[in-house]
Amino acid sequence: MAKKEYEQRTEELLAPIAADAGVSIYDVEYGKEGSDYYLRAYIDKPGGVNIGDCERVSRALSDKLDEEDFIPDAYILEVSSPGLGRALKKDRHLQMSLGEEVTLKTYRPIDSQKEFSGILRGFDKDTVTLEADGGQKVFARSEIAQIRLALDL
């Protein structure tokens, strides 16, 4: 199995656990950092998740992962909120964030800059549209390194 398959299988196991806990799945990531592998599940709900939600989901998911045992490497399981400045990686994340202020980083400079801020106005399979300074700017998805919700502190 590959990384994406681990993430997909984990999300399938997590779905009924999340539903029982009254939370939604925001994302699942599996990867190596340094010498350790991490399996991260991000959960959310209106008003935000609390430590009790994370603990309840973590225990149930850990038990299910132990039963299924489909990841051969030793890994660290983390269950948490996606945070205020959450990354918008999937179409469902973009859909939920339409009309919100975001920051967008590109791989290479566009008009001499790599960071842009604005209101997320639209997206399709090839582009993302931001509104800023009274106008709209369309970015090719292939140019985008990262999109995050803007932190309003």
C-alpha positions in Angstrom: 0.0 0.0 0.0 1.1 3.6 -0.7 0.7 6.7 1.4 -2.6 7.7 -0.4 -4.0 4.2 0.3 -3.1 4.5 4.0 -4.9 7.8 4.1 -8.0 6.6 2.3 -8.3 3.4 4.4 -7.9 5.4 7.6 -10.6 7.8 6.5 -12.9 4.9 5.8 -12.3 3.5 9.3 -12.6 7.0 10.8 -16.0 7.8 9.1 -18.3 5.9 11.5 -16.2 6.9 14.5 -16.4 10.6 13.6 -20.2 10.3 13.0 -20.7 8.7 16.4 -18.6 11.5 18.0 -20.6 14.2 16.3 -17.6 15.5 14.3 -16.6 15.6 10.7 -13.4 14.5 9.0 -11.4 17.5 7.7 -8.4 15.6 6.5 -6.1 12.6 7.0 -2.4 12.7 6.4 0.3 10.0 6.5 4.0 10.9 6.2 7.5 10.7 7.5 9.1 13.5 9.5 12.7 12.9 10.5 12.9 9.3 11.5 9.2 9.0 12.6 6.1 8.3 10.6 2.9 10.2 11.5 -0.7 9.4 10.9 -2.7 12.6 11.5 -6.5 12.8 11.5 -8.0 16.3 11.5 -11.6 16.6 12.8 -13.9 19.5 13.0 -17.5 20.5 14.0 -19.4 23.8 14.2 -17.9 25.9 17.0 -14.7 23.8 16.9 -13.5 20.6 18.5 -12.2 20.3 22.0 -9.7 18.0 23.7 -12.4 15.6 24.7 -13.5 15.2 21.1 -10.0 14.5 20.0 -9.3 12.1 22.8 -12.6 10.1 22.1 -11.9 9.9 18.4 -8.2 9.0 18.9 -9.0 6.1 21.3 -11.6 4.6 19.0 -9.5 5.1 15.9 -6.4 3.7 17.5 -8.4 0.5 18.5 -9.7 0.2 14.9 -6.2 0.7 13.4 -4.8 -2.0 15.7 -7.5 -4.4 14.6 -7.0 -3.7 10.9 -3.2 -3.4 11.1 -2.7 -2.4 7.5 0.2 0.0 8.0 3.5 -1.9 8.3 5.6 0.9 9.7 5.5 2.0 13.3 3.8 5.4 13.4 2.5 8.1 15.8 -1.2 8.7 15.7 -2.4 12.3 16.2 -6.0 13.5 16.2 -6.6 17.2 16.3 -8.4 20.2 14.9 -7.2 21.6 11.6 -6.6 24.9 13.3 -7.6 28.5 12.5 -5.2 28.9 9.7 -6.1 25.6 8.2 -4.7 24.5 4.8 -7.3 24.2 2.0 -6.1 21.2 0.1 -9.2 19.6 -1.3 -12.1 20.8 -3.3 -14.4 20.3 -0.3 -12.1 22.6 1.8 -12.3 25.3 -0.9 -16.1 24.9 -1.2 -16.5 25.4 2.6 -14.3 28.5 2.4 -15.9 30.4 -0.4 -16.3 34.0 0.7 -13.6 33.7 3.3 -10.3 35.5 3.4 -7.4 33.3 2.4 -3.6 33.6 1.9 -2.2 31.9 -1.2 1.4 31.1 -1.9 2.8 30.3 -5.4 5.8 28.2 -6.4 7.3 31.1 -8.3 6.8 34.9 -8.4 3.8 36.3 -10.2 4.0 40.0 -10.8 7.1 40.0 -8.5 5.4 38.4 -5.6 4.7 34.9 -4.2 2.2 35.6 -1.5 -1.4 36.9 -2.1 -4.3 37.6 0.2 -7.9 38.0 -0.7 -11.5 36.7 -0.6 -11.9 33.2 -2.1 -14.5 33.8 -4.8 -14.3 30.6 -6.9 -12.4 27.6 -8.1 -12.6 24.8 -10.7 -10.3 21.9 -11.5 -7.7 24.2 -13.1 -8.0 27.6 -11.3 -8.6 29.4 -8.1 -10.0 33.0 -8.0 -9.3 35.6 -5.3 -10.8 39.0 -5.0 -8.5 41.7 -3.6 -8.2 45.5 -4.0 -11.5 45.7 -5.9 -10.5 43.2 -8.6 -10.2 39.5 -9.2 -7.1 37.5 -9.8 -7.2 34.0 -11.3 -4.4 31.5 -10.4 -3.7 28.3 -12.2 -3.8 25.5 -9.6 -0.5 24.2 -11.0 1.1 27.5 -9.8 -0.3 27.2 -6.2 2.0 25.9 -3.5 -0.4 26.5 -0.6 -3.8 28.1 0.3 -4.7 28.7 3.9 -7.6 30.5 5.7 -6.3 33.9 6.8 -5.8 34.3 10.5 -7.9 37.1 11.8 -6.1 38.0 15.1 
